[in-house]
C-alpha cells in the first residue's frame, strides 16, 4: 500500500519531468535466455482498462465472493453476523473477517486442491467505516476494535457443485490480531531494546498488525509481514524533539501517528514506552493447522516495514527468505538459514524446522550499474557494523536493520514490495511500486536499478543468483518492466514484449506452479483518474508469461480499490484474489467513499467491504489460459 494514504499528495504537472534513463547508461540485461516457463496454449481475452465500480474478468471466466470484511471466521459457537451499520463490538470483530484483506495463501487439505485453508492478512483499518460514528471521538473500545480488525484470518474452504464455500464452523478457524499473545524468538529476543514494563523479559508481545505481504515456508507454515506499524505509535508532539535518529528513520516519532491509540492504550505512547515499537516490523510465523499454536516473531529476519517473506530452498537445502522494505529509498534483503530444511509439511516436519528462521545470516542487496549485484552481510563486527557505528551487538543490527544497510552500502530502492521466485528457473522478481521523491531536493537521484526520477509508475526488477543457487552472494539483474502510460511525455516505459498491456504501480506478485506471473497494481485512491495516471483506469491484475514477454490484463477492480493477495490452487483451476479498500477517496482529506462494493449500487448506499474472490474458467480449465 502507499506509504501513508492520509498524506499522499500527487505532484501535479510533474510528469514532464520524468527522466527516462533506460538506454542511457542504465544496466542492460546480463541474464541468460529465460528457459524456465512453459507457454500456455492460448491466453484469455484481455480485459480493457476500466473505471467501472465493479469487478471485471474475461468473458471466459466467472467469479464469486468469499469472506468479506465482517463475515464470521467460523469459530464454533461464536459466529457473529456482520452489522451493516458497523455496530459490531470489539469482541465480535475479533471473530470476524478483518478489514483490508492483503497477502494470502491456500493450504490444501486434499490431493485435488478442492478443500483447504485460506490464510490471509488484514492490513489496516478505515476508522470511518469501522465505527458507527467514525472518528469523531476515540475511546478504549474503539482501539480494541481497531486492533481486532487487523492481523490474520485462517478459514476453511471447500469447492462444491455450487462453487467455493466457507466451512462453518471449522476446527481450523482462527483470528490472529493486534492483541493476540505472541512469542519473540531469535537473536533480538530478551535483549534490552525488546524489554518493556509489561514484558521485562523481552520475549512476549501482544499482537501483530499492519499485515501486508506474506510468505510460506517449505515446512508448511504461514509468514505474515508487519509493514506500516509505525503509524499506530504516537504521543504528545512536544516529545518529538527527543526522537532518536533510529526513531526518525523508522517513523516512530510522537505526534506523527495516524490514529490516537496512545491516548487509551499506553503501550502505544512513545514517550512512555519507547521500546514497544521495536517489537513490531517483523516477520511472524503462524501454524495454520494448529489454532492453539502461539505465533512467533522471527527477529533473525530483521526489522523494517516488512513487505514479503518469499521462501525458496538453496542447493544445499538451507531455506532462503527474500524480503522488501516498503518505503522510499529502502532496501531489498535476503536471509539464509544456518541449517538445512527437513523435508515435509506434516506436524513432525513443522516441529523439526521451527528453529530455522532463528539462526542464519541477513543480507542487503547492492545493484551495480553493470548489471551485476552482491548480497552484503549484516553481521556485527563486519563491514563497519560495530560499536563505533552505533551497534552494540547483533540484536541491535537486526532491530535497526535499515541503519545497518546504510553502513554496508545497500542500494536505495523505489519502494520494494512483493517478491516472487519462478518455480523452475529460480529467477527472482520484485515489484518497485513508485517513488515520486527520487531526484527531489536533497534526495538520491536516478541510478541503474532505479532509472527514473521522479518515478511515478514503478516497475518490476529481476535477478538470477550465480550458479542458480539461492544462497549465492552474487547475482545478475535487469529490468523486466518499467511500467506506466507510454503516451505520457518522458514516461520512460519499457515492457518485455510488443503484446504487453500497460499498467502502473505494480505491487502484488505471484508465480503459479506453471510459471505464469500474476501482477497486481496499487495506484492510490487519490491518484486514480488523475494525471499522470488518468489513462490507466482503476487498479488491475495482469497475467504475464516471462517466456514470451506477453502480459495481459485479467481483472479490473471497483473504484478506489487495490488488487492484492493472489494464490492459485495446486490444480491451477481456481485463483483466489483480494479486493482491498474499495471506495478509497480520490480527494485528499475527503472522508466520503466513492464505492459501495460489494453490497450497494451507489456510493453511500452501503459500507464498502474488502473481500476475497474465487475465480474460475467457465469450462473448468487452467486459469491464466
Buried (B, 14 or more C-beta within 10 A) or exposed (E): BBBBBEEBEBEEEBBEEBBBBBEEEBBEBBBEEBEBBEBBEEBBEBBEBBEEBEBBBBEBBEBEBBBBBBBBBBBEEBBBEBBEEBEBEBEBBBBBBBBBBBBBBBBBBEEEBBBBBBBBBBBBBBBBBBBEEEBEEBEEEBBBBBBBBBBBBBBBBBBEEEEBBBBBBBEBBBBBBBBBEBBBBBBBBBBEBBBBEEBEEBBBBBBBBBBBBBBBBBBBBBBBBBBBBBBBBBBEEEBBEEBEEBBEBBBBBBBBBBBBBBBBBBBBBBBBBBBBBBBBBBBBBBBBBBBEBEBBBBBBBBBBBBBBBBBBBBEEBBBBBBBBBBBBBBBBBBBBBEEBBBEBBEEEBBEBBBEBBBEBBBBBBBBBEEBBBBBBBBBBEEBEBBEEBBBEBBBBBBBBBBBBBBBBEBBBBBBBBBBBBBBBBBBBBBBBBBBBBBBBEEBBEBBBBBBBBBBBBBBBBBBBBBEEBBBBBBBBBBBBBBBBBEEBEEBBBBBBEEBBBBBBBBBBBBBBEBBBBBBBBBBBBBBBBEBBBEBBBBBBBBBBBBBBBBBBBBBBBBBBBBBBBBBBBBBBBBBBBBBBBBBBBBEBEEEEBBBBBBBBEEBEEBBBBBBBBBBBBEEEBBBBB
